[in-house]
Amino acid sequence: MRQRRRRLLGRVLLGVAILAIPIGGAAAYAQFESDHVAAIGAAAIGAAATTTTTPAPTLAPLTGLPALSSSMATRPAVIVKIDNDAAAWPQSGIDQADVVYEEVVEGGITRYLAVFQSQDADVVGPVRSVRETDADIVRPIGGLFAYSGGIAPFVSLIDSAGVTDVGAVADGSAYYRSSLRAAPDNLYTSTAVLRERTPPDAGPPPPLFDYVGAHQAFSEPGEESVSKVTVAMSATAVVTWSYDPSTTQWLRSTNGAPQRVAQGGSLTPGPPIVSTNVIVEMVPYQNTGYIDPAGNPVPDANIVGSGPAVVLSGGKLVHATWLKPSPSSITTYQASDGSHIGLLRGQTWVMLAPAGAAITSG
């Protein structure tokens, strides 16, 4: 019953748009609902003899927040591969993504797959190359996939993953090199430009998460109140998320340095990187057999199957289980009682941490 109630409250449905509110987590949706209810009340008082039916809002499938328009809610996702080497800081456009996946690559650094659906980013990058893990991440999402290139077997996996290849090799005209950075961290694109390559039959991504109601708090069995959580993605990439109760957001730092997004195409640091929800999936990594130019083995994360996870939302930490039965399946997250975990509405960050990675909280 608890699981069914959450699904009815939180599962994203598409309707008719009536209001535009940007990503902002539970607070933004709560304000939307408050205004919506007030508007209904005013209409009822002003027209007592008339039955007024107010259409439900159109919700963005990947955030659970009101979409800017019905057409935006039904458009496909644009997924962009972005570097997270220190030389790539500050990155552009990440704050406009609905979902960000983070994976470990060679040398222990991490890279992002930023999923844009409810918003666009005029400048996105630095754009980097594809990895074997990426195909299983993007397969259930669909849409368009942007990347700088990659070795042939990894590109073949992407081409068979049911996404439209809008990489720099397939369509170099969608990209440009910035004079402010040195290669390879100077390749940029725009989600609006990439969307010009959208096939006519492309549809929206399915909802990837369950959400609580607009006025509900994040609440799961065994939850712990935490203010800071640190995840050792590798020996060279230790990520800390610090909770800000005034915004219900988690602020990110790596190796002790706060991370910020760039202001447009400049290298000037702008707002901090934040996320409404953070999910840490513990997944096994294995060597692909390939070596990068520096002599580092290229790893691959196995994200099909099941394993432990940690979910952060609303200043709480919950131990969970992730399940992905097949490459095309959506990953689900279950609480200790077997129910689907309901997140706060907003951006979600999914960290594919190596199995056994140290996670500390305080």
C-alpha positions as CSV (number, residue, x, y, z in Angstrom):
1,M,0.0,0.0,0.0
2,R,2.8,2.4,0.9
3,Q,4.6,1.7,-2.4
4,R,1.3,2.1,-4.4
5,R,0.5,5.4,-2.6
6,R,4.0,6.8,-3.5
7,R,3.6,5.8,-7.1
8,L,0.2,7.6,-7.3
9,L,1.6,10.7,-5.6
10,G,5.0,10.8,-7.2
11,R,5.1,9.1,-10.6
12,V,5.5,11.8,-13.3
13,L,2.5,12.2,-15.6
14,L,2.2,14.4,-18.7
15,G,-0.8,16.8,-18.9
16,V,-1.4,20.4,-20.1
17,A,1.1,23.1,-19.1
18,I,-0.2,26.2,-17.2
19,L,2.9,27.6,-15.5
20,A,6.7,27.8,-16.0
21,I,8.9,27.3,-13.0
22,P,12.7,26.5,-13.2
23,I,14.4,23.6,-11.5
24,G,14.5,24.4,-7.8
25,G,13.5,21.3,-5.9
26,A,10.6,20.8,-3.5
27,A,10.4,24.5,-2.6
28,A,9.7,25.5,-6.2
29,Y,7.0,22.9,-6.6
30,A,5.4,23.7,-3.2
31,Q,5.2,27.4,-4.3
32,F,3.7,26.3,-7.6
33,E,1.0,24.2,-5.9
34,S,0.2,26.9,-3.4
35,D,-0.3,29.4,-6.2
36,H,-2.3,26.9,-8.2
37,V,-4.6,26.1,-5.3
38,A,-5.1,29.9,-4.6
39,A,-6.0,30.4,-8.2
40,I,-8.6,27.7,-8.1
41,G,-10.1,29.2,-4.9
42,A,-10.3,32.7,-6.5
43,A,-12.0,31.3,-9.6
44,A,-14.6,29.5,-7.5
45,I,-15.4,32.6,-5.5
46,G,-15.7,34.8,-8.6
47,A,-17.9,32.3,-10.4
48,A,-20.0,30.5,-7.8
49,A,-22.6,29.4,-10.4
50,T,-20.0,28.1,-12.8
51,T,-18.1,24.9,-12.6
52,T,-14.4,25.7,-13.2
53,T,-12.0,22.9,-14.2
54,T,-8.3,23.8,-13.9
55,P,-6.1,21.5,-16.0
56,A,-3.2,19.7,-14.3
57,P,0.3,21.1,-14.9
58,T,2.6,19.4,-17.4
59,L,5.5,17.9,-15.5
60,A,9.0,17.5,-16.7
61,P,9.7,13.7,-16.8
62,L,13.2,13.9,-15.3
63,T,12.6,16.3,-12.5
64,G,8.9,16.1,-11.5
65,L,8.7,19.9,-11.7
66,P,6.3,21.9,-13.9
67,A,7.6,22.1,-17.4
68,L,8.1,25.4,-19.2
69,S,5.6,24.2,-21.9
70,S,3.8,21.1,-23.0
71,S,6.1,20.8,-26.0
72,M,9.2,20.9,-23.9
73,A,7.8,18.2,-21.6
74,T,7.4,15.9,-24.6
75,R,10.7,16.5,-26.4
76,P,13.7,14.1,-26.2
77,A,16.7,14.3,-23.9
78,V,20.0,15.6,-25.0
79,I,22.9,13.8,-23.2
80,V,26.4,15.4,-23.3
81,K,29.6,13.8,-22.1
82,I,31.6,16.3,-20.0
83,D,35.0,16.2,-18.5
84,N,35.7,16.5,-14.8
85,D,39.5,16.7,-14.8
86,A,40.8,19.8,-12.8
87,A,41.9,21.2,-16.2
88,A,38.2,21.3,-17.2
89,W,37.0,23.4,-14.3
90,P,34.7,25.3,-14.3
91,Q,32.4,23.4,-16.6
92,S,29.6,25.1,-18.5
93,G,25.9,24.1,-18.6
94,I,25.8,21.5,-15.9
95,D,23.5,23.5,-13.7
96,Q,20.8,23.3,-16.5
97,A,20.8,19.5,-16.6
98,D,17.9,17.5,-15.1
99,V,20.1,14.5,-14.3
100,V,23.9,14.0,-14.1
101,Y,25.6,10.6,-14.1
102,E,29.2,10.4,-12.9
103,E,31.5,7.6,-13.8
104,V,35.2,6.8,-13.0
105,V,37.5,6.7,-16.1
106,E,41.2,6.1,-16.5
107,G,43.6,7.6,-14.0
108,G,40.9,7.8,-11.3
109,I,39.3,11.0,-12.6
110,T,35.6,11.2,-13.3
111,R,33.4,12.3,-16.2
112,Y,29.8,13.3,-16.4
113,L,26.8,12.5,-18.6
114,A,24.6,15.5,-18.3
115,V,21.0,14.9,-19.3
116,F,19.1,18.0,-20.6
117,Q,15.4,17.8,-21.1
118,S,13.4,20.5,-19.3
119,Q,16.0,23.2,-19.9
120,D,18.6,24.1,-22.5
121,A,22.2,25.3,-22.1
122,D,23.6,27.8,-24.6
123,V,27.1,26.6,-23.7
124,V,28.0,23.1,-22.7
125,G,31.4,21.6,-22.1
126,P,34.2,20.7,-22.2
127,V,32.9,17.8,-24.2
128,R,34.9,14.6,-24.0
129,S,34.9,11.0,-25.4
130,V,32.6,8.1,-25.0
131,R,33.3,5.1,-22.7
132,E,31.9,1.6,-22.6
133,T,29.6,2.3,-19.6
134,D,27.8,5.1,-21.5
135,A,25.7,2.8,-23.7
136,D,24.0,1.1,-20.8
137,I,23.4,4.5,-19.2
138,V,21.7,6.2,-22.2
139,R,19.9,3.1,-23.6
140,P,16.7,3.5,-21.4
141,I,16.8,7.3,-21.8
142,G,17.0,7.6,-25.5
143,G,17.3,11.0,-27.3
144,L,20.5,12.5,-28.6
145,F,24.0,11.7,-27.4
146,A,26.9,14.3,-27.8
147,Y,30.6,13.4,-27.3
148,S,33.9,14.2,-28.8
149,G,34.8,10.8,-30.2
150,G,36.2,7.5,-28.9
151,I,37.6,4.1,-29.8
152,A,35.6,2.2,-32.4
153,P,34.1,-0.5,-30.1
154,F,32.7,2.1,-27.7
155,V,31.2,4.2,-30.5
156,S,29.6,1.0,-31.9
157,L,27.9,0.4,-28.6
158,I,26.5,3.9,-28.6
159,D,25.3,3.4,-32.2
160,S,23.3,0.3,-31.1
161,A,21.9,1.9,-27.9
162,G,18.9,3.5,-29.5
163,V,20.1,7.1,-29.3
164,T,20.8,9.6,-32.1
165,D,24.6,10.0,-32.5
166,V,25.3,13.8,-32.6
167,G,28.9,13.4,-31.6
168,A,31.7,15.6,-33.0
169,V,32.8,13.0,-35.5
170,A,29.2,12.5,-36.8
171,D,28.4,16.2,-36.9
172,G,31.4,18.5,-36.3
173,S,29.4,21.6,-37.2
174,A,27.6,21.4,-33.9
175,Y,30.8,22.0,-32.0
176,Y,33.5,24.7,-31.6
177,R,36.9,25.0,-30.0
178,S,37.3,27.7,-27.3
179,S,40.4,29.9,-27.4
180,L,40.3,30.1,-23.6
181,R,41.4,26.5,-23.0
182,A,43.9,24.1,-24.4
183,A,42.9,20.9,-26.1
184,P,41.4,18.5,-25.4
185,D,39.4,20.5,-22.8
186,N,38.3,23.2,-25.2
187,L,35.5,21.5,-27.2
188,Y,32.0,23.0,-26.6
189,T,28.5,22.8,-28.0
190,S,24.9,24.0,-27.3
191,T,21.9,21.9,-26.5
192,A,19.8,24.1,-28.8
193,V,22.1,23.5,-31.7
194,L,22.1,19.8,-31.0
195,R,18.3,19.7,-30.9
196,E,18.3,20.9,-34.5
197,R,19.5,17.3,-35.3
198,T,16.4,15.7,-33.6
199,P,14.8,13.0,-35.7
200,P,11.0,13.6,-36.3
201,D,10.0,10.4,-34.4
202,A,12.1,11.1,-31.3
203,G,10.0,11.1,-28.1
204,P,10.6,12.1,-24.4
205,P,12.5,10.0,-22.0
206,P,10.6,7.9,-19.5
207,P,10.5,9.1,-15.8
208,L,13.7,7.8,-14.2
209,F,12.7,8.3,-10.5
210,D,9.7,8.3,-8.1
211,Y,8.9,11.5,-6.3
212,V,7.1,12.5,-3.1
213,G,4.2,14.9,-3.2
214,A,4.8,18.7,-3.4
215,H,4.2,19.2,0.3
216,Q,5.8,16.0,1.5
217,A,9.2,15.6,3.0
218,F,11.7,13.0,2.0
219,S,11.1,10.1,4.4
220,E,12.3,6.5,4.2
221,P,12.9,3.6,6.6
222,G,16.2,3.9,8.5
223,E,16.8,7.5,7.4
224,E,19.6,9.5,9.0
225,S,19.9,13.2,9.3
226,V,23.3,14.3,7.8
227,S,24.9,17.6,6.9
228,K,27.8,16.3,4.9
229,V,28.6,13.1,2.9
230,T,31.9,12.2,1.4
231,V,32.3,9.6,-1.4
232,A,35.7,8.3,-2.5
233,M,35.2,7.7,-6.2
234,S,38.9,6.9,-6.5
235,A,42.2,7.8,-4.8
236,T,42.3,11.0,-6.9
237,A,38.6,12.0,-6.8
238,V,37.0,12.4,-3.4
239,V,33.6,14.1,-3.6
240,T,31.8,15.8,-0.7
241,W,28.2,16.9,-0.7
242,S,27.2,19.5,1.9
243,Y,23.5,20.1,2.7
244,D,22.1,23.6,2.7
245,P,18.7,23.5,4.5
246,S,17.8,27.0,3.3
247,T,17.7,25.8,-0.3
248,T,17.2,22.0,0.2
249,Q,20.2,21.5,-2.1
250,W,23.5,19.6,-1.8
251,L,26.6,21.6,-2.6
252,R,29.5,19.7,-4.3
253,S,33.2,19.9,-3.7
254,T,36.0,17.6,-5.0
255,N,39.2,17.0,-3.1
256,G,38.2,19.7,-0.7
257,A,37.7,22.4,-3.4
258,P,34.1,23.7,-4.0
259,Q,33.0,23.2,-7.6
260,R,31.3,25.9,-9.6
261,V,29.8,26.2,-13.0
262,A,31.3,28.6,-15.5
263,Q,29.5,31.9,-16.4
264,G,28.5,31.1,-20.0
265,G,31.5,30.4,-22.3
266,S,33.9,32.2,-20.0
267,L,36.2,30.6,-17.4
268,T,34.8,32.8,-14.7
269,P,33.4,30.7,-11.8
270,G,29.7,31.2,-11.3
271,P,27.1,29.5,-9.1
272,P,28.1,26.4,-7.1
273,I,27.3,23.0,-8.4
274,V,24.3,21.8,-6.5
275,S,21.8,19.0,-6.7
276,T,18.4,18.4,-5.0
277,N,19.1,14.6,-4.8
278,V,22.3,12.5,-4.9
279,I,22.3,8.8,-5.5
280,V,25.4,6.8,-4.9
281,E,25.3,3.4,-6.7
282,M,28.0,0.9,-5.7
283,V,28.9,-0.9,-8.9
284,P,31.7,-3.2,-9.9
285,Y,34.4,-1.8,-12.3
286,Q,36.5,-4.0,-14.5
287,N,39.4,-3.4,-17.0
288,T,38.3,-3.1,-20.6
289,G,41.7,-4.2,-21.9
290,Y,42.3,-0.8,-23.4
291,I,45.1,1.6,-22.3
292,D,45.0,5.4,-22.6
293,P,48.0,7.4,-24.0
294,A,49.4,7.9,-20.4
295,G,49.4,4.1,-19.9
296,N,46.4,4.0,-17.6
297,P,43.9,1.1,-18.0
298,V,40.4,2.1,-19.2
299,P,37.8,0.9,-16.8
300,D,34.1,0.0,-17.3
301,A,31.3,0.1,-14.7
302,N,28.9,-2.8,-14.8
303,I,25.6,-1.1,-14.0
304,V,23.3,-4.0,-14.9
305,G,22.2,-6.2,-12.0
306,S,21.8,-5.0,-8.4
307,G,23.7,-3.7,-5.5
308,P,23.8,-1.3,-2.5
309,A,23.1,2.4,-2.8
310,V,23.0,5.5,-0.7
311,V,20.3,8.1,-1.4
312,L,20.6,11.7,-0.2
313,S,17.6,14.0,-0.2
314,G,16.3,16.7,2.1
315,G,19.2,16.5,4.5
316,K,18.6,12.8,5.0
317,L,20.7,9.7,4.1
318,V,19.0,6.4,3.3
319,H,20.6,3.0,2.6
320,A,19.0,1.5,-0.4
321,T,19.3,-1.2,-3.2
322,W,19.6,-0.4,-6.9
323,L,18.2,-2.8,-9.5
324,K,18.6,-2.8,-13.3
325,P,17.7,-6.2,-14.7
326,S,18.8,-5.5,-18.3
327,P,20.7,-2.9,-20.2
328,S,17.4,-1.3,-21.4
329,S,15.8,-1.3,-18.0
330,I,15.4,1.9,-15.9
331,T,17.3,1.6,-12.7
332,T,15.0,1.6,-9.6
333,Y,15.9,2.3,-6.0
334,Q,14.3,0.4,-3.2
335,A,14.1,1.1,0.5
336,S,14.7,-1.5,3.2
337,D,11.0,-2.5,3.1
338,G,11.1,-3.0,-0.7
339,S,9.2,0.1,-1.6
340,H,10.4,2.5,-4.3
341,I,12.2,5.5,-2.8
342,G,10.5,8.8,-3.4
343,L,12.8,11.7,-4.1
344,L,12.3,15.4,-3.7
345,R,11.4,17.1,-7.1
346,G,14.4,18.6,-8.8
347,Q,17.8,17.7,-10.2
348,T,19.3,14.3,-9.4
349,W,23.0,13.4,-9.4
350,V,23.8,9.7,-9.8
351,M,27.4,8.7,-8.8
352,L,28.6,5.3,-10.1
353,A,31.0,4.6,-7.3
354,P,33.2,1.5,-7.3
355,A,31.9,-1.3,-5.1
356,G,33.3,-1.0,-1.6
357,A,34.1,2.7,-2.0
358,A,34.4,4.5,1.3
359,I,31.4,6.7,2.2
360,T,31.5,8.8,5.3
361,S,28.8,11.1,6.7
362,G,28.5,13.7,9.4
